[in-house]
Amino acid sequence: MAQSKQDELYKALQQKGYPDSLCREIAYKQMNTDYTATRMLGYLYRISDPRPEDVLDEMLAILSDRNAIIQKKELEHAQATINKVYREGL
């Protein structure tokens, strides 16, 4: 069975020596999509020895980016619906 991105992230965090509770929180509760886990993995592979505070800052930045993308998509959908109503009426 293929390893999930969350499992890969968990193992990468463990290899960096972070406490198990932190590894689980980040990999399985916070970075629980392939998009967020992949971004965090990229960060961990680029930075050789980040402090736990730096990892948490990066996690918050990734989650903020993801929320901004979701909000943008929701606004685009709402605008498309409004445009359709203007064109076709109710």
Secondary structure, DSSP 8 states (H G I E B T S, - for coil): ----HHHHHHHHHHHTT--HHHHHIIIIIIS-SHHHHHHHHHHHHHSSS--HHHHHHHHHHHHHHHHHHHHHHHHHHHHHHHHHHHHH--
